[in-house]
Amino acid sequence: MKRQKIKYPYEFDPEKRRVARHYTRAKIINRVASNFLVPIIFFTIILATGFSAYLRDFSLESGGFLYIQLYAIIFFILLTLVEFPLDFYSTYVYDRKYRLSNQTLKGWSRDFFKGLGLSYAFGLAMITFLYYILAATPYWWIVASIATVLFAVFISYISPVILLPIFYKLEPYRDRKQKKRLIEMCKRAGVPDVKNILVMRESEKSSRPNALFSGLGNTKRIILFDNLISQFTAAEVETVVSHEVGHYVHKDNIKFTIIEAVRTFPAFFIISLVLLGSIGLFGITGMADIANFPLFMLAFEVIEIIIMPLVNAYSRKIEIAADIFSLRHSSRPEAQVSTEKRLADLSLSDDSPHPLVEFLLYTHPAPRKRIEYAKEWRKYRKK
């Protein structure tokens, strides 16, 4: 894939900086609404009105021994219908308005239903397992926590070989010279067994550039977005890849798995107490009563909101550590500064969000902070 002739080093486009502030502000509002407000309102209404108990009774009468699965399917369909307007507007209408999405309605719909199918399949399996252990043991929260961590590891393992190909075309990276440089950089950084560098055809869906180090064990590989290859210089691509390698060397996937375990055990224990206290309310007859599922999800959402700033703060910390790793191993601070500016403009990211918004919602440091850090590192190196 040939790179376009591009200016280097890249400088911010003032017009894109102005547009990015408007774009990001609306995206944040939509994210808060779709990820938190809409689900919480939905769970509260379906529980408080007694509809969940009615749905349980209907499922028992109609589904027989598969009543839990019938309940789950109807529940998921209702939740999908409630969330669909915001999802469609944000990921299709709004992104096309700002020329970030290249998808046709047909292409967007195809990906939407693929994602929906996977969500329903995993969701049905999760609910079936959850209510089996709820009926089997009072210590269900321990079993569920362990299963959640194992599931996260499983998803990480299969993602590059099973899940990503469902949504994206992946092909070998054909720039042999650059591929050799990247593999040699991985070896110098302490990752000698990386042989697979793939290109993801993101340009068919959006204009956003990125790269990722995906997989575990024999499935690990470097994946470059074709937008990154075509719109960034070789030096800039190297800084992005070295950042992702930094995550692998620092074992950030393992660290996040540990964090998942640390937060899942107390979260499920608290939910267990909530479910126990709900017996006799809203038509709920026991711990293993599927009618309490909206309460389970409501409690989980509230806990996630409470701990999210702490998890995000840790995420920003490890992102800075990966930036430092990239600076040390690629030794290209100018390229890293140029990369951050180009990434922000192409993705319409606000480079200087309000500190409170960054603290609550950002998993990565604001671009302006990452740029200033790279500049400071360059000054320090020259001393």
Residue pairs with C-beta under 8 A, 6 or more apart in sequence:
1 174
1 175
1 199
1 226
1 229
1 230
2 230
3 229
3 230
3 231
3 232
3 233
3 234
4 230
4 231
6 231
6 232
6 233
8 233
8 235
8 236
8 338
9 334
9 335
9 337
9 338
9 341
10 338
10 339
10 341
10 342
10 345
11 341
12 341
12 344
12 345
12 351
13 345
16 345
16 348
17 345
17 351
19 98
19 348
20 344
20 345
20 348
20 349
20 350
20 351
21 350
23 98
23 348
23 350
24 348
24 349
24 350
24 353
25 350
26 94
27 90
27 94
28 357
28 361
30 86
30 89
30 90
30 94
31 90
31 361
32 361
33 86
34 83
34 86
34 87
34 90
36 301
36 305
38 82
38 83
38 86
39 79
39 83
39 297
39 301
40 298
40 301
40 302
42 78
42 79
42 82
42 83
42 294
43 294
43 295
43 297
43 298
43 301
44 294
44 298
45 51
46 52
46 55
46 75
46 78
46 294
47 282
47 294
47 295
47 298
48 282
50 282
50 283
52 282
52 283
52 291
52 292
52 293
52 294
53 282
53 283
53 284
53 291
54 283
55 71
55 74
55 75
55 291
56 67
56 71
56 283
56 289
56 290
56 291
59 67
59 68
59 70
59 71
59 74
59 290
60 67
62 70
63 69
63 70
63 71
67 290
68 127
68 128
68 131
68 290
69 124
69 127
69 128
71 290
71 293
72 123
72 124
72 127
72 128
72 290
72 293
73 120
73 124
75 293
75 294
76 119
76 120
76 123
80 116
87 112
91 101
91 108
92 101
92 103
92 105
92 108
95 101
95 206
96 103
98 348
99 207
100 206
100 207
100 208
100 347
100 348
101 108
101 205
101 206
101 207
102 203
102 204
102 205
102 206
102 207
103 111
103 204
103 205
103 206
107 204
107 205
111 167
111 205
114 166
114 167
115 167
118 163
118 166
127 290
127 293
129 147
130 140
130 144
130 296
131 288
131 290
133 140
133 143
133 144
134 140
134 275
134 287
134 288
135 287
135 288
137 143
138 287
140 268
140 272
140 287
141 265
141 268
141 269
141 271
141 272
142 265
142 268
144 264
144 268
145 261
145 264
145 265
145 268
148 260
148 264
148 268
149 257
149 260
149 261
149 264
152 257
152 260
153 216
153 257
155 163
156 214
156 215
156 216
156 253
156 257
157 215
157 216
157 217
157 219
158 219
159 214
159 215
159 219
160 198
160 214
160 215
160 219
160 220
160 221
160 223
161 215
161 219
164 170
164 200
164 214
164 223
168 200
168 201
168 202
168 205
169 200
169 201
169 204
170 198
170 199
170 200
170 201
170 223
171 198
171 199
171 201
172 197
172 198
172 199
173 179
173 197
173 198
173 199
173 224
173 229
174 199
175 229
178 234
178 237
179 197
181 234
181 238
182 197
182 222
182 237
182 238
182 241
183 194
183 195
183 197
185 238
185 241
185 242
185 245
185 329
185 330
186 192
186 194
186 222
186 245
188 329
189 242
189 245
189 246
189 249
189 325
189 329
190 249
191 245
191 248
191 249
193 220
194 220
194 221
194 222
196 220
196 221
196 222
197 221
197 222
197 223
197 224
198 221
198 222
198 223
198 224
199 223
199 224
199 225
199 226
199 229
200 223
200 224
200 225
200 226
201 226
202 208
202 209
202 210
202 225
202 226
202 227
203 225
203 226
203 227
203 230
206 227
207 227
207 346
208 225
208 227
208 346
208 347
209 225
209 227
209 228
209 231
209 232
209 342
209 343
209 346
209 347
210 225
210 227
210 228
210 240
211 222
211 223
211 224
211 225
211 228
211 237
211 240
211 241
211 244
212 222
212 223
212 244
213 220
213 221
213 222
213 223
213 244
213 245
213 247
213 248
214 220
214 221
214 222
214 223
215 221
216 253
220 248
222 241
222 244
222 245
224 237
224 241
227 346
228 237
228 240
229 237
231 342
231 346
232 240
232 339
232 342
233 335
233 338
235 330
235 332
235 335
236 335
236 338
236 339
236 342
238 330
238 332
238 335
239 326
239 330
239 332
239 335
239 336
239 339
240 339
242 325
242 326
242 329
242 330
243 322
243 323
243 325
243 326
244 322
245 325
245 329
246 321
246 322
246 323
246 324
246 325
246 326
246 329
247 253
247 318
247 322
249 325
250 318
250 321
250 322
250 325
252 318
252 322
255 318
259 311
259 314
263 307
263 311
267 300
267 303
267 304
267 307
270 299
270 303
271 296
271 299
271 300
271 303
272 287
274 295
274 296
274 299
275 287
275 292
275 295
275 296
275 299
276 287
278 284
278 292
278 295
279 285
279 286
279 287
279 289
282 291
282 292
282 295
283 291
284 291
284 292
284 295
285 291
308 360
308 361
309 359
309 360
312 359
312 360
312 361
312 362
312 363
313 359
315 363
315 364
316 362
316 363
316 364
316 365
319 363
319 364
319 365
319 370
320 365
320 370
320 373
323 336
323 370
323 373
323 374
324 377
326 336
327 333
327 336
327 374
327 377
330 336
333 374
333 375
333 377
333 378
333 381
334 378
336 374
337 371
337 374
337 375
337 378
340 367
340 370
340 371
340 374
341 367
341 371
343 349
343 367
344 351
344 367
349 367
350 366
351 366
351 367
351 368
351 371
352 366
352 367
352 368
353 362
353 366
358 365
358 366
364 370
365 373
